[in-house]
């Protein structure tokens, strides 16, 4: 699904996330776009709600219990996705974002493939996510990856909650 020969998806050590070139910019872009789409545009990162601003300013602290996957092209982050630690047999995908200049090139698909593999390695039985209703392209992508709409666990009316089973990972013995 990745048609970018230089694209690689990595899971940097959470203690070094602030050193990943371009990751903070991706997170800021994600949150600025989301606030605009929710009808609450802000001029810059300094005006984002504190919990969102903290993700870009201190990703190590914000994602300490998660795995952050980063799509790199030439050493620069062009996409990101967060996979939470398993709870009750489920992991959750958050913050899937691709730099607009790299869309349509398999970045999001590569990140989702890596997220599903991460979930399988973690022992999760299912992966869930929530997506804003107006992000129809993202909803379609998730459906292609086998996610289905499920009962909402979030009180925000415009969110669609989706879930899919995780294929158990078979250990390789040598």
C-alpha positions as a Python dict, from the first residue, in 0.01 Angstrom:
ca = {
    (1, 'X'): (0, 0, 0),
    (2, 'X'): (304, 224, 31),
    (3, 'X'): (410, 363, -305),
    (4, 'X'): (685, 585, -160),
    (5, 'X'): (1019, 404, -180),
    (6, 'X'): (1181, 631, 84),
    (7, 'X'): (895, 598, 333),
    (8, 'X'): (961, 409, 655),
    (9, 'X'): (740, 372, 963),
    (10, 'X'): (922, 370, 1296),
    (11, 'X'): (827, 358, 1663),
    (12, 'X'): (1081, 586, 1827),
    (13, 'X'): (1157, 538, 2194),
    (14, 'X'): (893, 746, 2372),
    (15, 'X'): (1172, 922, 2565),
    (16, 'X'): (1307, 1070, 2240),
    (17, 'X'): (987, 1182, 2065),
    (18, 'X'): (1071, 1553, 2086),
    (19, 'X'): (1384, 1486, 1877),
    (20, 'X'): (1190, 1341, 1580),
    (21, 'X'): (1217, 1599, 1303),
    (22, 'X'): (870, 1725, 1212),
    (23, 'X'): (663, 1533, 1470),
    (24, 'X'): (565, 1840, 1673),
    (25, 'X'): (465, 2023, 1354),
    (26, 'X'): (242, 1729, 1252),
    (27, 'X'): (69, 1725, 1592),
    (28, 'X'): (17, 2102, 1584),
    (29, 'X'): (-122, 2083, 1229),
    (30, 'X'): (-358, 1803, 1334),
    (31, 'X'): (-495, 2000, 1629),
    (32, 'X'): (-518, 2332, 1444),
    (33, 'X'): (-713, 2166, 1162),
    (34, 'X'): (-938, 1984, 1409),
    (35, 'X'): (-1019, 2300, 1602),
    (36, 'X'): (-1102, 2477, 1274),
    (37, 'X'): (-1325, 2191, 1163),
    (38, 'X'): (-1504, 2202, 1500),
    (39, 'X'): (-1579, 2571, 1438),
    (40, 'X'): (-1325, 2697, 1692),
    (41, 'X'): (-1032, 2813, 1478),
    (42, 'X'): (-722, 2933, 1658),
    (43, 'X'): (-436, 3134, 1511),
    (44, 'X'): (-153, 2915, 1630),
    (45, 'X'): (-26, 2647, 1864),
    (46, 'X'): (-13, 2882, 2163),
    (47, 'X'): (-392, 2918, 2145),
    (48, 'X'): (-469, 2545, 2139),
    (49, 'X'): (-633, 2395, 2448),
    (50, 'X'): (-360, 2298, 2697),
    (51, 'X'): (-402, 1921, 2658),
    (52, 'X'): (-351, 1946, 2283),
    (53, 'X'): (-67, 2195, 2304),
    (54, 'X'): (107, 1963, 2552),
    (55, 'X'): (119, 1684, 2293),
    (56, 'X'): (336, 1896, 2064),
    (57, 'X'): (541, 2060, 2340),
    (58, 'X'): (599, 1747, 2549),
    (59, 'X'): (518, 1437, 2346),
    (60, 'X'): (723, 1222, 2586),
    (61, 'X'): (491, 1317, 2872),
    (62, 'X'): (170, 1320, 2670),
    (63, 'X'): (228, 975, 2520),
    (64, 'X'): (431, 810, 2798),
    (65, 'X'): (202, 506, 2809),
    (66, 'X'): (156, 475, 2432),
    (67, 'X'): (345, 381, 2119),
    (68, 'X'): (387, 664, 1870),
    (69, 'X'): (434, 553, 1513),
    (70, 'X'): (598, 798, 1276),
    (71, 'X'): (616, 778, 898),
    (72, 'X'): (946, 923, 784),
    (73, 'X'): (1034, 1036, 435),
    (74, 'X'): (1398, 1133, 404),
    (75, 'X'): (1427, 1148, 783),
    (76, 'X'): (1140, 1394, 829),
    (77, 'X'): (806, 1301, 984),
    (78, 'X'): (527, 1309, 724),
    (79, 'X'): (269, 1114, 923),
    (80, 'X'): (198, 998, 1274),
    (81, 'X'): (-35, 776, 1472),
    (82, 'X'): (-62, 693, 1843),
    (83, 'X'): (-150, 345, 1973),
    (84, 'X'): (-252, 336, 2338),
    (85, 'X'): (-152, 59, 2575),
    (86, 'X'): (-405, -224, 2591),
    (87, 'X'): (-690, -186, 2840),
    (88, 'X'): (-962, -448, 2874),
    (89, 'X'): (-820, -628, 2570),
    (90, 'X'): (-834, -320, 2345),
    (91, 'X'): (-591, -63, 2217),
    (92, 'X'): (-700, 267, 2072),
    (93, 'X'): (-570, 453, 1770),
    (94, 'X'): (-541, 829, 1806),
    (95, 'X'): (-395, 1119, 1612),
    (96, 'X'): (-365, 961, 1269),
    (97, 'X'): (-237, 1247, 1058),
    (98, 'X'): (-56, 1277, 728),
    (99, 'X'): (110, 1595, 611),
    (100, 'X'): (-123, 1731, 340),
    (101, 'X'): (163, 1737, 88),
    (102, 'X'): (212, 1361, 131),
    (103, 'X'): (-150, 1247, 113),
    (104, 'X'): (-252, 989, -142),
    (105, 'X'): (87, 817, -123),
    (106, 'X'): (15, 535, 122),
    (107, 'X'): (136, 708, 437),
    (108, 'X'): (-184, 657, 639),
    (109, 'X'): (-215, 297, 518),
    (110, 'X'): (144, 223, 620),
    (111, 'X'): (77, 374, 963),
    (112, 'X'): (-242, 170, 1005),
    (113, 'X'): (-63, -150, 903),
    (114, 'X'): (204, -79, 1164),
    (115, 'X'): (-61, 6, 1427),
    (116, 'X'): (-245, -321, 1373),
    (117, 'X'): (83, -512, 1399),
    (118, 'X'): (164, -324, 1720),
    (119, 'X'): (-178, -409, 1863),
    (120, 'X'): (-125, -777, 1780),
    (121, 'X'): (218, -776, 1949),
    (122, 'X'): (66, -613, 2257),
    (123, 'X'): (-186, -896, 2294),
    (124, 'X'): (-489, -679, 2225),
    (125, 'X'): (-800, -853, 2094),
    (126, 'X'): (-943, -541, 1933),
    (127, 'X'): (-850, -193, 1816),
    (128, 'X'): (-1087, 97, 1845),
    (129, 'X'): (-1083, 459, 1735),
    (130, 'X'): (-1302, 762, 1709),
    (131, 'X'): (-1317, 991, 1410),
    (132, 'X'): (-1502, 1313, 1341),
    (133, 'X'): (-1807, 1250, 1122),
    (134, 'X'): (-1696, 1508, 863),
    (135, 'X'): (-1365, 1329, 799),
    (136, 'X'): (-1524, 1107, 540),
    (137, 'X'): (-1193, 1013, 376),
    (138, 'X'): (-1064, 883, 710),
    (139, 'X'): (-1387, 693, 774),
    (140, 'X'): (-1355, 526, 433),
    (141, 'X'): (-992, 437, 502),
    (142, 'X'): (-1082, 279, 835),
    (143, 'X'): (-1363, 82, 672),
    (144, 'X'): (-1117, -52, 411),
    (145, 'X'): (-904, -171, 704),
    (146, 'X'): (-1198, -363, 851),
    (147, 'X'): (-1317, -115, 1112),
    (148, 'X'): (-1693, -102, 1168),
    (149, 'X'): (-1906, 156, 1343),
    (150, 'X'): (-1985, 52, 1698),
    (151, 'X'): (-2170, 192, 1997),
    (152, 'X'): (-2016, 521, 2104),
    (153, 'X'): (-1800, 543, 2415),
    (154, 'X'): (-1763, 920, 2373),
    (155, 'X'): (-2027, 1179, 2456),
    (156, 'X'): (-1930, 1416, 2171),
    (157, 'X'): (-2211, 1400, 1918),
    (158, 'X'): (-2003, 1441, 1603),
    (159, 'X'): (-1770, 1149, 1671),
    (160, 'X'): (-1806, 811, 1506),
    (161, 'X'): (-1667, 524, 1711),
    (162, 'X'): (-1525, 227, 1521),
    (163, 'X'): (-1365, -103, 1615),
    (164, 'X'): (-1213, -412, 1460),
    (165, 'X'): (-1073, -740, 1584),
    (166, 'X'): (-699, -794, 1592),
    (167, 'X'): (-553, -1097, 1421),
    (168, 'X'): (-354, -1286, 1683),
    (169, 'X'): (16, -1285, 1608),
    (170, 'X'): (168, -1629, 1577),
    (171, 'X'): (505, -1648, 1750),
    (172, 'X'): (794, -1740, 1523),
    (173, 'X'): (1018, -2011, 1665),
    (174, 'X'): (1363, -2070, 1530),
}
